[in-house]
Amino acid sequence: MALRVCGRFLRDGAVLSRLAVAAPEDRASRLLTAGKAARSRGGTPGSIFTPACFITSEAFLNRLIKGKAVEEDCSLYRLPASVPPDSGEQLSLLLRHPDQPDNPKVLKVAVIGAPNAGKSTLSNQLLGIKVFAVSKKVHTTRCRTMGVLTEDDTQIILLDTPGLTSASKVKRHQLEKSLLTDPWNTVKEADLLVVLVDVSDRWMCSRLDFEVLKCLAQHPDIPAVLVLNKVDKVKAKDRLLSITAELTCGVVNGRRMRIKPATKPATKPATKPPGAERSPGKDFSEPPADNDDAGERQVNGGPNAALSREQLKTLSSQRGWPHFKDIFMLSAVDREDVETLKKYFMAGAKPGSWQYHSEVLTNQSPQEILSNTIREKLLEYLPLEVPYSMTQSIEVWQDGENGELDISVKLYAKKDTHIGMVIGTAGQVVARIAKEASEDLTRVFLREVKLRLTVKLGK
């Protein structure tokens, strides 16, 4: 077992540099039942990972140019990965027969976690291009989306899911049912589960989300790794060891960890965060053992269908999961940090046929990428419930005179007051949203995009 801590800690002189427990060299491949040790580029055993701080600047710069393959004689180049701006071309690409290498390997990775843990940010960083919407507000991802990372003879299929939530919350906030069903349906397809935890959230990092625990308990046969995200925001780096001990129940890959607590017990109860709804005297983070919506979801074959009432009661008292195979500590916005996790995926890929052509980057249509990008900006710049209540309609999608892509989208607001918020003073807000969305789409389509937004009152 190995706990890999990003190179930033070494540079900053933090007390954590690397925590390791001896293990065979082919461990990553064996844990993911690859059958035999995978080998990464250059013939190096796949399980030997290069710490981010030891990666040369030349290699790092090469990674910045996603999809640009350079052979030793510099004779072969590939254009940077992109999504075709034509929906028909994107569909044709998705249906195209995979260009199988001689010895193909594949791995399906489901990224799960509580809402706003950074799942889409991590997926974007792994792909090397932003194709998934990201914002600071919860439920930015509304349904399951897929990204495809293809390098050499290996294809990693990233299954980006909405944050795990309960049926009662979906009903209370009138959210789409996909927020409840998509994560659970996605997990069934995965070869590896990545559980992402935001360690900068002091109220959530001390225990795994109850929905995440239920998901892990229902699929104990699928290997899972724990990824501690946003470690750059944790000032006392030694706290990460205590957090790790809590979230793993002190056990990683079947071995008990020996970690001395880094923090002293609090002398007085901490103030509960806003919105913590729990009865007096009860831990606000402890989920109810007798879930109100358990019966409903059992009938529908949902999250609780395979768990008995006793199992749910046991899980409600757990703070972590003792069956993680590995632990990673990183910042999803740092490419070097994420590179180590990417190498781990490549090493654990199993022999098998590719499912998609190597040019496929995502299963989203160009129109879906447009809609999600605009929605991301609305979430970023509009307050409270305003962005959640807005809808979109694509009015124009055509080629411009100079080869650019002209797009016009009409935004529908629920109230007159919302229209004023979207437009802003002298139209500054809507202009900023259109400008930033255009820039993001230009990078995804590798083509200049001119986006126009208009706002009107919805029916």
C-alpha positions in Angstrom: 0.0 0.0 0.0 1.2 3.4 -0.7 0.0 6.8 0.3 1.1 9.3 -2.3 1.3 12.9 -1.2 1.7 15.5 -3.9 5.1 17.2 -4.5 3.9 20.5 -3.2 4.3 19.3 0.4 7.9 18.5 -0.2 8.5 21.9 -1.7 6.8 23.7 1.1 8.7 21.7 3.7 5.6 20.3 5.3 5.8 17.5 7.8 4.3 15.1 5.3 6.4 14.0 2.4 5.4 10.5 1.7 3.9 7.6 3.7 4.6 4.2 2.3 4.1 0.6 3.3 6.1 -2.0 1.4 4.3 -3.8 -1.3 5.1 -5.8 -4.5 5.9 -3.9 -7.6 2.9 -5.2 -9.5 0.5 -4.1 -6.8 -1.6 -1.6 -8.7 -2.3 -4.1 -11.5 -3.0 -6.9 -9.1 -5.4 -4.9 -7.0 -7.5 -4.1 -10.0 -7.3 -7.8 -11.1 -5.6 -6.9 -14.4 -4.3 -10.5 -14.6 -0.7 -9.5 -15.0 1.5 -6.5 -14.3 0.7 -3.6 -16.7 3.5 -1.6 -18.1 3.5 2.1 -18.8 5.1 4.0 -21.5 8.8 3.2 -22.1 8.6 -0.3 -20.6 8.8 0.8 -17.0 6.8 -1.4 -14.5 3.3 0.2 -14.3 3.2 0.2 -10.5 6.3 2.4 -10.1 4.9 5.9 -9.9 7.0 9.1 -10.4 6.3 11.6 -7.7 5.0 14.9 -9.2 8.0 16.8 -7.9 10.5 14.6 -9.7 8.8 14.9 -13.1 11.0 17.0 -15.4 9.8 20.3 -16.7 10.2 19.0 -20.3 7.8 16.1 -19.5 5.4 18.5 -17.8 5.3 20.8 -20.8 4.7 17.8 -23.1 1.7 16.9 -21.0 0.2 20.4 -21.4 -0.2 19.7 -25.1 -3.0 17.1 -24.7 -3.2 14.6 -27.5 0.0 15.8 -29.2 1.9 12.5 -29.7 5.6 12.9 -30.6 7.6 9.9 -31.7 11.4 9.7 -31.3 12.0 11.0 -34.8 9.4 13.8 -34.3 7.7 12.6 -37.5 4.2 11.9 -36.1 2.0 14.6 -34.7 -1.7 14.5 -33.6 -3.9 17.6 -33.2 -4.9 18.4 -29.6 -8.0 16.5 -28.5 -11.3 18.3 -29.2 -15.0 17.7 -29.7 -16.5 18.2 -33.2 -18.8 21.2 -33.2 -21.2 19.4 -35.6 -23.6 17.0 -33.8 -23.7 14.6 -36.7 -19.9 14.4 -36.8 -19.8 13.8 -33.0 -22.3 11.0 -33.3 -20.5 9.4 -36.2 -17.3 9.5 -34.1 -19.0 7.8 -31.2 -20.2 5.1 -33.5 -16.9 4.6 -35.3 -15.2 1.3 -34.9 -12.4 1.6 -32.3 -8.9 1.7 -33.8 -7.6 -1.2 -31.6 -3.9 -1.4 -30.9 -2.1 -4.8 -30.8 -2.5 -5.3 -27.1 -5.3 -3.0 -26.0 -6.1 -2.4 -22.3 -9.1 -0.7 -20.8 -10.3 0.5 -17.4 -13.7 2.0 -16.4 -13.4 4.5 -13.6 -16.4 5.9 -11.7 -15.7 9.1 -9.8 -18.2 9.4 -6.9 -18.5 11.6 -3.9 -20.7 14.1 -2.1 -21.9 17.2 -4.1 -19.2 19.8 -4.8 -16.3 17.5 -3.9 -14.5 18.4 -7.2 -15.4 15.3 -9.3 -15.8 17.2 -12.6 -12.6 19.2 -11.9 -10.7 16.0 -11.4 -12.1 14.5 -14.6 -11.3 17.6 -16.6 -7.7 17.5 -15.4 -7.3 13.8 -16.2 -8.6 14.5 -19.8 -6.4 17.5 -20.2 -9.3 19.6 -21.5 -12.4 21.1 -19.9 -15.5 19.2 -21.1 -17.4 19.0 -17.9 -19.1 21.9 -16.2 -17.5 23.1 -12.9 -18.7 25.7 -10.4 -18.6 26.4 -6.7 -22.3 25.6 -6.2 -23.7 22.1 -5.6 -25.3 20.0 -8.3 -23.5 21.5 -11.2 -23.4 18.1 -12.8 -27.0 17.0 -13.4 -26.6 13.7 -15.0 -24.0 11.1 -15.8 -21.4 12.1 -18.4 -18.4 10.3 -19.8 -14.9 11.2 -20.8 -12.4 9.0 -22.7 -8.7 9.2 -22.1 -6.6 7.3 -24.7 -2.9 7.0 -24.5 -0.7 4.5 -26.3 -2.4 1.1 -26.0 -4.6 2.1 -23.0 -8.1 3.6 -22.8 -9.5 5.0 -19.6 -13.2 5.6 -19.5 -14.1 8.2 -16.9 -17.6 8.1 -15.6 -18.4 11.5 -14.1 -21.4 11.4 -11.9 -23.7 13.9 -10.0 -23.0 14.1 -6.3 -24.6 11.3 -4.4 -27.8 12.5 -2.7 -30.9 11.1 -1.1 -34.4 10.7 -2.4 -35.8 13.0 0.3 -33.4 15.9 -0.8 -34.3 15.3 -4.4 -38.0 15.6 -3.5 -37.6 18.5 -1.1 -35.6 20.7 -3.6 -37.5 19.4 -6.7 -34.3 18.2 -8.3 -34.0 15.9 -11.4 -34.4 12.2 -10.7 -31.1 11.7 -12.6 -29.3 13.1 -9.6 -30.6 10.2 -7.6 -30.4 7.3 -10.1 -27.4 8.1 -12.4 -24.6 7.7 -9.8 -25.9 4.3 -8.7 -26.4 3.0 -12.2 -22.9 4.2 -13.2 -21.2 2.4 -10.3 -22.4 -1.0 -11.6 -20.4 -0.6 -14.8 -17.1 0.4 -13.1 -13.9 -1.5 -12.7 -12.6 0.9 -10.2 -14.4 3.4 -7.8 -12.7 6.7 -7.0 -14.2 8.2 -3.8 -13.4 11.9 -3.8 -13.5 13.9 -0.5 -13.1 17.6 -0.1 -10.7 17.9 2.9 -11.0 21.7 2.9 -14.5 21.3 4.3 -14.0 20.8 8.0 -17.6 19.6 8.5 -17.4 16.9 5.8 -13.8 15.6 5.9 -14.2 13.8 9.2 -16.5 11.2 7.9 -17.6 9.8 4.5 -21.0 10.9 3.2 -23.7 8.4 4.2 -24.8 7.9 0.6 -21.2 7.2 -0.4 -21.0 4.6 2.3 -24.1 2.9 1.1 -22.8 2.8 -2.4 -19.5 1.2 -1.3 -21.4 -1.3 0.9 -23.6 -2.4 -2.1 -20.5 -3.0 -4.3 -17.8 -4.4 -2.1 -16.5 -6.5 -5.0 -15.4 -3.3 -7.0 -12.0 -2.0 -5.9 -12.1 1.5 -4.5 -9.5 4.1 -3.8 -9.8 7.2 -1.7 -8.8 10.6 -3.1 -8.4 13.5 -0.7 -9.0 16.6 -2.8 -8.1 20.3 -2.2 -5.2 19.4 0.1 -3.6 22.7 -0.9 -6.2 24.5 1.2 -5.3 22.6 4.4 -2.7 24.6 6.3 -1.7 22.0 8.8 -0.7 19.2 6.5 -0.3 16.7 9.4 -4.1 16.8 9.8 -4.3 14.8 6.5 -3.1 11.7 8.4 -5.8 12.0 11.0 -8.4 12.5 8.3 -7.1 9.5 6.4 -7.3 7.4 9.6 -10.9 8.5 10.1 -12.1 7.9 6.5 -10.4 4.4 6.3 -11.3 3.2 9.8 -7.5 2.9 10.2 -7.3 0.1 7.5 -5.9 0.4 4.0 -5.6 -2.6 1.7 -6.2 -5.0 4.6 -3.4 -3.5 6.7 -4.0 -1.5 9.9 -2.4 1.9 9.8 -0.4 3.2 12.8 -0.9 7.0 12.9 -0.7 9.2 15.9 -3.5 11.8 15.9 -2.2 15.1 14.7 -4.8 17.2 16.5 -5.8 17.4 20.1 -9.4 16.8 21.1 -11.5 19.9 21.1 -12.1 21.4 24.5 -15.5 22.7 23.5 -18.1 21.6 20.9 -17.5 23.2 17.5 -20.2 25.5 16.1 -22.5 23.7 13.7 -22.4 24.9 10.1 -25.4 26.8 8.7 -28.2 24.5 7.6 -27.2 21.6 9.9 -30.6 20.1 10.7 -30.3 17.7 13.5 -32.0 17.3 16.9 -30.2 18.7 20.0 -27.5 16.5 21.5 -27.0 14.5 18.3 -24.0 14.7 16.0 -25.1 16.8 13.0 -23.1 14.7 10.6 -24.5 11.4 11.6 -27.1 10.1 9.2 -30.4 8.7 10.6 -30.3 4.9 11.0 -34.0 4.7 10.1 -34.1 6.6 6.8 -37.4 8.2 5.9 -37.1 7.4 2.2 -35.7 3.9 2.6 -39.0 2.2 1.9 -39.6 4.3 -1.2 -36.2 3.5 -2.6 -36.4 -0.2 -1.9 -39.7 -0.4 -3.8 -38.0 1.4 -6.8 -34.9 -0.8 -6.6 -32.8 2.2 -5.7 -29.8 2.8 -3.4 -31.2 0.8 -0.4 -32.6 -2.1 -2.4 -29.7 -4.5 -1.5 -29.1 -3.3 2.1 -31.1 -4.5 5.1 -32.3 -2.3 7.9 -29.6 -3.7 10.1 -26.9 -3.0 7.5 -28.1 0.6 7.2 -28.1 1.0 10.9 -24.5 -0.3 11.1 -23.4 2.1 8.3 -25.0 5.0 10.0 -22.5 4.6 12.9 -19.5 4.2 10.6 -17.2 7.2 9.8 -15.2 5.5 7.1 -14.7 2.5 4.8 -12.0 -0.1 5.8 -11.7 -1.6 2.3 -9.9 1.1 0.3 -7.0 -0.2 -1.8 -5.0 3.0 -2.0 -5.1 6.6 -0.8 -4.1 9.7 -2.9 -3.7 13.2 -1.7 -3.9 15.9 -4.3 -5.4 19.1 -5.6 -7.6 18.5 -8.7 -6.6 21.8 -10.2 -2.9 20.8 -10.2 -1.9 18.9 -13.3 1.3 17.4 -11.7 -0.7 16.1 -8.7 -3.3 14.5 -11.0 -0.6 12.9 -13.2 0.3 10.5 -10.4 -3.3 9.3 -10.2 -3.5 9.0 -14.0 -0.4 6.8 -14.0 -2.1 4.6 -11.4 -5.1 4.2 -13.7 -2.9 3.3 -16.7 -1.0 0.7 -14.6 -4.2 -0.9 -13.4 -5.9 -1.1 -16.8 -6.9 -4.6 -17.8 -6.3 -6.4 -21.1 -9.4 -5.9 -23.2 -10.8 -4.2 -26.3 -11.3 -0.5 -26.5 -14.9 0.7 -26.5 -14.3 3.9 -28.4 -12.2 5.3 -31.2 -9.1 7.0 -29.9 -10.4 10.4 -31.1 -13.4 10.3 -28.9 -13.1 12.7 -25.9 -16.7 12.6 -24.5 -20.1 11.2 -25.2 -21.7 14.7 -24.8 -23.2 16.3 -27.9 -21.9 19.8 -28.9 -25.3 21.2 -27.8 -25.0 19.5 -24.4 -21.6 21.0 -23.9 -22.9 24.4 -24.8 -25.8 24.1 -22.4 -23.7 22.9 -19.6 -21.1 25.6 -20.2 -23.7 28.4 -20.0 -25.2 26.9 -17.0 -21.8 26.8 -15.3 -21.5 30.5 -15.8 -25.0 31.2 -14.6 -24.2 29.3 -11.4 -21.0 31.2 -11.0 -22.4 34.7 -11.4 -26.0 34.5 -10.2 -27.2 34.3 -6.6 -29.2 31.8 -4.7 -31.8 29.8 -6.6 -31.8 32.0 -9.7 -29.5 29.8 -12.0 -31.3 26.6 -11.0 -34.7 27.9 -12.2 -33.4 29.1 -15.6 -33.9 27.3 -18.9 -32.2 27.6 -22.3 -33.2 27.4 -25.9 -30.7 27.3 -28.8 -32.0 29.7 -31.5 -29.0 29.7 -33.9 -26.1 27.3 -34.5 -24.4 28.0 -37.8 -21.1 28.6 -39.6 -20.1 32.3 -39.8 -18.7 34.1 -42.8 -15.1 33.8 -41.6 -15.2 30.2 -40.4 -16.3 31.0 -36.9 -19.2 29.2 -35.2 -22.2 31.6 -34.6 -24.5 30.5 -31.7 -27.4 32.3 -30.3 -29.1 31.1 -27.1 -32.3 32.5 -25.4 -32.4 32.3 -21.6 -35.7 32.0 -19.9 -36.0 33.5 -16.4 -38.8 32.5 -13.9 -39.3 36.1 -12.6 -38.9 39.6 -13.8 -36.5 40.3 -11.0 -34.3 37.4 -12.2 -34.1 39.0 -15.7 -32.5 42.1 -14.1 -30.0 39.9 -12.3 -29.0 38.1 -15.4 -28.6 41.2 -17.5 -26.8 43.2 -14.8 -25.9 46.9 -14.8 -25.6 48.1 -18.4 -25.7 44.4 -19.5 -22.3 43.6 -17.9 -23.3 40.3 -16.3 -24.8 38.7 -19.4 -21.9 40.0 -21.5 -19.4 38.5 -19.2 -21.3 35.1 -19.2 -21.3 35.1 -23.0 -17.6 36.1 -23.3 -16.4 33.4 -20.8 -18.6 30.7 -22.3 -17.4 31.6 -25.8 -13.7 31.2 -24.7 -14.4 27.8 -23.1 -16.3 26.5 -26.1 -13.5 27.8 -28.4 -11.0 25.6 -26.5 -13.3 22.5 -26.7 -14.2 22.8 -30.4 -10.8 24.2 -31.5 -12.8 26.8 -33.4 -13.7 30.4 -32.7 -17.1 30.6 -31.2 -19.3 33.8 -31.1 -22.0 33.4 -28.6 -25.0 35.7 -28.2 -27.3 35.5 -25.2 -30.7 37.1 -24.8 -33.0 36.9 -21.8 -36.8 36.9 -21.5 -39.5 35.9 -19.1 -40.4 32.2 -19.3 -43.9 31.0 -19.7 
